[in-house]
Amino acid sequence: MRIQASALIVVVLFLTGCVTEGGQPKRKINTEAQVEALLGLGVGYIRNQEYARAKENLTKALGIDPSSAPAHNLFGLLFQLEGEPDLAEDYFRRAIRLDAKFSMARNNYGAFLFEQGRYQDAIEQLEVCAEDRLYGARSMVFENLGVSYQRLNRFDEAEAAFTKSLQLNPSQDRALLELAEIRFAQSNYSESSRLLARYGMLAQPSARSLWLGIRLSRVLNKKDDEASQALALKNIFPTSKEYQLYQDSSRKL
């Protein structure tokens, strides 16, 4: 189970627009524009997995503005992708020290901490980030919080976080699936089925979604649906733990 920062880069790598307010000196505006351009190039190279070229541009950006929190944040993501956790954490922490209200960096740092198995530390960063009502990816923050709470068996808080995530963005697919699982465990099968159907309209089938669909089909006595989802689970995810669970459960029927 992964928390989202990256998918690693799908949502979190967006940059603020260039500052062009008339009262600023022209040189400052030009400097900011240069940094923004270099960060934009860095993002593109990270997306294309051209990490060496990304480093060149991010290094140039820091050469112009050593206090650029976005540049430090991007270095954190880059080193996370390269499997350098010590460097990644160092850059995330620098980004937050430079700008304590930089919610993107806190979300990314929280996702990194989750990946390291440091769930309580992740929650501490994400809870601060969740307080930023103007952060554009706030629905993802609550989704990430929900997954982190689950790892610490804080299930009521996880349910509340997934619910909030979907209030902010009804298309937050991971939150839909997680909440569908929670509703199934609560024997609220109609709501679980509704949430799973919404998930199916937004995302490709996963081993988890197919296994949940099989269990719902059994409860609701929809044998054709069960058979089609079982076939998909076998064909697409034959080595998954969910397929093993399906096989074990079928032997008991």
C-alpha positions as a Markdown table, in Angstrom:
| # | Residue | x | y | z |
|---|---|---|---|---|
| 1 | Met | 0.0 | 0.0 | 0.0 |
| 2 | Arg | 1.5 | 3.3 | -1.1 |
| 3 | Ile | 0.6 | 6.8 | 0.0 |
| 4 | Gln | 0.4 | 9.4 | -2.7 |
| 5 | Ala | 3.1 | 12.0 | -3.2 |
| 6 | Ser | 4.2 | 11.0 | -6.4 |
| 7 | Ala | 2.5 | 8.8 | -7.8 |
| 8 | Leu | 5.2 | 10.4 | -7.1 |
| 9 | Ile | 4.7 | 13.4 | -9.3 |
| 10 | Val | 1.2 | 13.2 | -10.7 |
| 11 | Val | -0.4 | 15.9 | -8.5 |
| 12 | Val | 2.2 | 17.5 | -6.3 |
| 13 | Leu | 4.6 | 18.9 | -9.0 |
| 14 | Phe | 2.9 | 22.1 | -9.8 |
| 15 | Leu | 4.5 | 25.5 | -9.4 |
| 16 | Thr | 3.3 | 28.9 | -8.4 |
| 17 | Gly | 3.0 | 31.4 | -11.2 |
| 18 | Cys | 5.7 | 34.1 | -11.8 |
| 19 | Val | 5.4 | 37.2 | -9.7 |
| 20 | Thr | 5.0 | 40.2 | -11.9 |
| 21 | Glu | 3.6 | 42.9 | -9.6 |
| 22 | Gly | 4.4 | 46.3 | -10.8 |
| 23 | Gly | 6.0 | 47.6 | -7.6 |
| 24 | Gln | 8.9 | 45.2 | -7.7 |
| 25 | Pro | 12.3 | 46.1 | -9.1 |
| 26 | Lys | 12.8 | 44.7 | -12.6 |
| 27 | Arg | 15.9 | 42.8 | -11.6 |
| 28 | Lys | 14.0 | 41.0 | -8.9 |
| 29 | Ile | 11.2 | 40.1 | -11.2 |
| 30 | Asn | 13.7 | 38.8 | -13.8 |
| 31 | Thr | 15.5 | 36.7 | -11.1 |
| 32 | Glu | 12.2 | 35.2 | -10.0 |
| 33 | Ala | 11.3 | 34.4 | -13.6 |
| 34 | Gln | 14.6 | 32.7 | -14.1 |
| 35 | Val | 14.1 | 30.5 | -11.0 |
| 36 | Glu | 10.6 | 29.6 | -12.1 |
| 37 | Ala | 11.8 | 28.6 | -15.6 |
| 38 | Leu | 14.6 | 26.4 | -14.1 |
| 39 | Leu | 12.1 | 24.8 | -11.7 |
| 40 | Gly | 9.7 | 24.1 | -14.6 |
| 41 | Leu | 12.5 | 22.4 | -16.5 |
| 42 | Gly | 13.4 | 20.4 | -13.5 |
| 43 | Val | 9.9 | 19.2 | -13.2 |
| 44 | Gly | 9.8 | 18.1 | -16.8 |
| 45 | Tyr | 13.1 | 16.2 | -16.5 |
| 46 | Ile | 11.9 | 14.5 | -13.3 |
| 47 | Arg | 8.7 | 13.4 | -15.1 |
| 48 | Asn | 10.9 | 12.0 | -17.9 |
| 49 | Gln | 13.2 | 10.3 | -15.4 |
| 50 | Glu | 16.1 | 12.4 | -16.6 |
| 51 | Tyr | 17.4 | 13.0 | -13.1 |
| 52 | Ala | 20.9 | 14.2 | -14.0 |
| 53 | Arg | 19.4 | 17.0 | -16.2 |
| 54 | Ala | 16.9 | 17.8 | -13.5 |
| 55 | Lys | 19.7 | 18.2 | -11.0 |
| 56 | Glu | 21.5 | 20.6 | -13.3 |
| 57 | Asn | 18.5 | 22.9 | -13.5 |
| 58 | Leu | 17.6 | 22.7 | -9.8 |
| 59 | Thr | 21.2 | 23.5 | -8.9 |
| 60 | Lys | 21.1 | 26.5 | -11.1 |
| 61 | Ala | 17.9 | 27.6 | -9.5 |
| 62 | Leu | 19.5 | 27.4 | -6.0 |
| 63 | Gly | 22.5 | 29.2 | -7.3 |
| 64 | Ile | 20.2 | 32.1 | -8.2 |
| 65 | Asp | 18.0 | 31.8 | -5.1 |
| 66 | Pro | 19.5 | 29.6 | -2.3 |
| 67 | Ser | 16.3 | 30.2 | -0.2 |
| 68 | Ser | 14.0 | 28.7 | -2.8 |
| 69 | Ala | 11.7 | 26.3 | -0.9 |
| 70 | Pro | 10.2 | 24.9 | -4.1 |
| 71 | Ala | 13.7 | 24.0 | -5.4 |
| 72 | His | 14.5 | 22.2 | -2.1 |
| 73 | Asn | 11.2 | 20.4 | -2.3 |
| 74 | Leu | 11.9 | 19.2 | -5.8 |
| 75 | Phe | 15.3 | 18.0 | -4.8 |
| 76 | Gly | 13.6 | 16.0 | -2.0 |
| 77 | Leu | 11.3 | 14.3 | -4.5 |
| 78 | Leu | 14.2 | 13.7 | -6.9 |
| 79 | Phe | 16.4 | 12.0 | -4.2 |
| 80 | Gln | 13.4 | 10.0 | -3.0 |
| 81 | Leu | 13.0 | 8.7 | -6.5 |
| 82 | Glu | 16.7 | 7.9 | -6.7 |
| 83 | Gly | 16.5 | 5.9 | -3.4 |
| 84 | Glu | 18.5 | 8.3 | -1.4 |
| 85 | Pro | 16.3 | 8.7 | 1.7 |
| 86 | Asp | 18.8 | 10.7 | 3.9 |
| 87 | Leu | 19.2 | 13.3 | 1.2 |
| 88 | Ala | 15.5 | 13.4 | 0.4 |
| 89 | Glu | 14.6 | 14.0 | 4.0 |
| 90 | Asp | 17.3 | 16.7 | 4.3 |
| 91 | Tyr | 15.9 | 18.6 | 1.4 |
| 92 | Phe | 12.3 | 18.3 | 2.5 |
| 93 | Arg | 13.2 | 19.6 | 5.9 |
| 94 | Arg | 15.1 | 22.5 | 4.4 |
| 95 | Ala | 12.1 | 23.4 | 2.3 |
| 96 | Ile | 9.8 | 23.5 | 5.3 |
| 97 | Arg | 12.4 | 25.5 | 7.4 |
| 98 | Leu | 12.5 | 28.0 | 4.6 |
| 99 | Asp | 8.7 | 28.2 | 4.3 |
| 100 | Ala | 6.8 | 26.7 | 7.2 |
| 101 | Lys | 3.5 | 27.3 | 5.3 |
| 102 | Phe | 4.6 | 25.5 | 2.2 |
| 103 | Ser | 1.9 | 22.8 | 2.2 |
| 104 | Met | 3.2 | 21.0 | -0.9 |
| 105 | Ala | 6.5 | 20.3 | 0.8 |
| 106 | Arg | 4.7 | 19.1 | 3.9 |
| 107 | Asn | 2.5 | 16.7 | 1.9 |
| 108 | Asn | 5.5 | 15.4 | 0.0 |
| 109 | Tyr | 7.5 | 15.0 | 3.2 |
| 110 | Gly | 4.5 | 13.2 | 4.8 |
| 111 | Ala | 4.3 | 10.8 | 1.9 |
| 112 | Phe | 8.1 | 10.2 | 2.2 |
| 113 | Leu | 7.8 | 9.5 | 5.9 |
| 114 | Phe | 5.0 | 7.0 | 5.2 |
| 115 | Glu | 7.1 | 5.2 | 2.7 |
| 116 | Gln | 9.8 | 4.9 | 5.4 |
| 117 | Gly | 7.4 | 3.3 | 7.8 |
| 118 | Arg | 7.4 | 6.4 | 10.1 |
| 119 | Tyr | 3.6 | 6.7 | 10.2 |
| 120 | Gln | 3.3 | 8.9 | 13.3 |
| 121 | Asp | 5.8 | 11.4 | 11.8 |
| 122 | Ala | 3.9 | 11.3 | 8.5 |
| 123 | Ile | 0.7 | 12.1 | 10.4 |
| 124 | Glu | 2.3 | 15.1 | 12.1 |
| 125 | Gln | 3.3 | 16.7 | 8.8 |
| 126 | Leu | 0.0 | 15.9 | 7.1 |
| 127 | Glu | -2.2 | 17.2 | 9.9 |
| 128 | Val | -0.4 | 20.6 | 9.6 |
| 129 | Cys | -0.9 | 20.5 | 5.9 |
| 130 | Ala | -4.6 | 19.7 | 6.3 |
| 131 | Glu | -5.1 | 22.9 | 8.1 |
| 132 | Asp | -4.3 | 24.9 | 5.0 |
| 133 | Arg | -7.7 | 25.6 | 3.6 |
| 134 | Leu | -6.3 | 27.1 | 0.4 |
| 135 | Tyr | -4.0 | 24.2 | -0.5 |
| 136 | Gly | -5.2 | 22.9 | -3.9 |
| 137 | Ala | -4.4 | 19.2 | -3.2 |
| 138 | Arg | -6.0 | 19.1 | 0.2 |
| 139 | Ser | -8.2 | 16.2 | -0.8 |
| 140 | Met | -5.0 | 14.1 | -1.3 |
| 141 | Val | -3.7 | 15.2 | 2.1 |
| 142 | Phe | -6.8 | 13.8 | 3.8 |
| 143 | Glu | -6.5 | 10.6 | 1.7 |
| 144 | Asn | -2.9 | 10.3 | 2.8 |
| 145 | Leu | -3.9 | 10.9 | 6.4 |
| 146 | Gly | -6.5 | 8.2 | 6.2 |
| 147 | Val | -3.9 | 5.6 | 5.0 |
| 148 | Ser | -1.5 | 6.7 | 7.7 |
| 149 | Tyr | -4.1 | 6.4 | 10.4 |
| 150 | Gln | -5.0 | 2.9 | 9.2 |
| 151 | Arg | -1.4 | 1.8 | 9.6 |
| 152 | Leu | -1.6 | 2.8 | 13.3 |
| 153 | Asn | -5.0 | 1.1 | 13.7 |
| 154 | Arg | -6.7 | 4.5 | 14.2 |
| 155 | Phe | -9.7 | 3.4 | 12.2 |
| 156 | Asp | -12.2 | 6.0 | 13.3 |
| 157 | Glu | -9.8 | 8.8 | 12.3 |
| 158 | Ala | -9.1 | 7.0 | 9.0 |
| 159 | Glu | -12.8 | 6.9 | 8.2 |
| 160 | Ala | -13.2 | 10.6 | 9.0 |
| 161 | Ala | -10.2 | 11.5 | 6.8 |
| 162 | Phe | -11.4 | 9.5 | 3.8 |
| 163 | Thr | -14.9 | 11.0 | 4.2 |
| 164 | Lys | -13.3 | 14.5 | 4.3 |
| 165 | Ser | -11.2 | 13.7 | 1.2 |
| 166 | Leu | -14.3 | 12.8 | -0.8 |
| 167 | Gln | -16.1 | 15.9 | 0.4 |
| 168 | Leu | -13.3 | 18.0 | -1.0 |
| 169 | Asn | -13.0 | 15.9 | -4.2 |
| 170 | Pro | -15.7 | 13.3 | -5.0 |
| 171 | Ser | -13.3 | 11.8 | -7.6 |
| 172 | Gln | -10.5 | 10.9 | -5.1 |
| 173 | Asp | -10.3 | 7.3 | -6.2 |
| 174 | Arg | -8.1 | 5.8 | -3.4 |
| 175 | Ala | -10.4 | 7.3 | -0.8 |
| 176 | Leu | -13.4 | 5.8 | -2.6 |
| 177 | Leu | -11.9 | 2.3 | -2.4 |
| 178 | Glu | -10.8 | 2.6 | 1.2 |
| 179 | Leu | -14.2 | 3.9 | 2.3 |
| 180 | Ala | -15.9 | 1.1 | 0.3 |
| 181 | Glu | -13.8 | -1.4 | 2.3 |
| 182 | Ile | -14.7 | 0.3 | 5.5 |
| 183 | Arg | -18.4 | 0.2 | 4.7 |
| 184 | Phe | -18.2 | -3.4 | 3.8 |
| 185 | Ala | -16.6 | -4.2 | 7.2 |
| 186 | Gln | -19.5 | -2.3 | 8.8 |
| 187 | Ser | -22.0 | -4.5 | 6.8 |
| 188 | Asn | -23.2 | -1.5 | 5.0 |
| 189 | Tyr | -23.2 | -3.3 | 1.7 |
| 190 | Ser | -25.4 | -1.0 | -0.4 |
| 191 | Glu | -23.1 | 2.0 | 0.4 |
| 192 | Ser | -20.0 | -0.1 | -0.1 |
| 193 | Ser | -21.3 | -1.2 | -3.5 |
| 194 | Arg | -22.1 | 2.4 | -4.4 |
| 195 | Leu | -18.7 | 3.6 | -3.5 |
| 196 | Leu | -17.0 | 0.8 | -5.4 |
| 197 | Ala | -19.1 | 1.6 | -8.5 |
| 198 | Arg | -17.9 | 5.2 | -8.3 |
| 199 | Tyr | -14.3 | 3.9 | -8.0 |
| 200 | Gly | -14.8 | 1.8 | -11.1 |
| 201 | Met | -15.8 | 4.8 | -13.1 |
| 202 | Leu | -12.5 | 6.6 | -12.2 |
| 203 | Ala | -9.8 | 3.9 | -12.1 |
| 204 | Gln | -8.7 | 0.7 | -13.6 |
| 205 | Pro | -9.6 | -2.5 | -11.7 |
| 206 | Ser | -7.1 | -3.4 | -9.0 |
| 207 | Ala | -6.7 | -6.7 | -7.2 |
| 208 | Arg | -8.3 | -5.0 | -4.1 |
| 209 | Ser | -11.3 | -3.6 | -6.0 |
| 210 | Leu | -12.0 | -6.9 | -7.7 |
| 211 | Trp | -11.7 | -8.9 | -4.5 |
| 212 | Leu | -14.1 | -6.4 | -2.8 |
| 213 | Gly | -16.5 | -6.7 | -5.7 |
| 214 | Ile | -16.4 | -10.5 | -5.4 |
| 215 | Arg | -17.3 | -10.4 | -1.7 |
| 216 | Leu | -20.1 | -7.9 | -2.3 |
| 217 | Ser | -21.4 | -10.0 | -5.1 |
| 218 | Arg | -21.6 | -13.0 | -2.8 |
| 219 | Val | -23.4 | -11.0 | -0.1 |
| 220 | Leu | -25.9 | -9.6 | -2.6 |
| 221 | Asn | -26.2 | -13.0 | -4.4 |
| 222 | Lys | -25.1 | -11.7 | -7.8 |
| 223 | Lys | -23.5 | -14.8 | -9.1 |
| 224 | Asp | -22.8 | -13.5 | -12.6 |
| 225 | Asp | -21.0 | -10.5 | -11.3 |
| 226 | Glu | -19.0 | -12.7 | -8.9 |
| 227 | Ala | -17.9 | -14.9 | -11.8 |
| 228 | Ser | -16.8 | -12.1 | -14.1 |
| 229 | Gln | -14.8 | -10.4 | -11.4 |
| 230 | Ala | -13.2 | -13.6 | -10.3 |
| 231 | Leu | -12.2 | -14.3 | -13.9 |
| 232 | Ala | -10.7 | -10.8 | -14.1 |
| 233 | Leu | -8.8 | -11.3 | -10.9 |
| 234 | Lys | -7.4 | -14.6 | -12.1 |
| 235 | Asn | -6.4 | -13.2 | -15.5 |
| 236 | Ile | -5.0 | -9.8 | -14.4 |
| 237 | Phe | -3.6 | -10.5 | -10.9 |
| 238 | Pro | -2.9 | -14.2 | -10.7 |
| 239 | Thr | -0.1 | -13.8 | -8.2 |
| 240 | Ser | -1.8 | -11.3 | -6.0 |
| 241 | Lys | -2.7 | -12.0 | -2.3 |
| 242 | Glu | -6.3 | -11.1 | -3.2 |
| 243 | Tyr | -6.4 | -14.0 | -5.8 |
| 244 | Gln | -5.0 | -16.3 | -3.1 |
| 245 | Leu | -7.7 | -15.1 | -0.7 |
| 246 | Tyr | -10.4 | -15.8 | -3.4 |
| 247 | Gln | -9.1 | -19.3 | -4.0 |
| 248 | Asp | -9.0 | -20.0 | -0.3 |
| 249 | Ser | -12.5 | -18.7 | 0.2 |
| 250 | Ser | -13.8 | -20.7 | -2.8 |
| 251 | Arg | -12.6 | -24.0 | -1.2 |
| 252 | Lys | -14.6 | -23.2 | 1.9 |
| 253 | Leu | -17.9 | -22.7 | 0.0 |
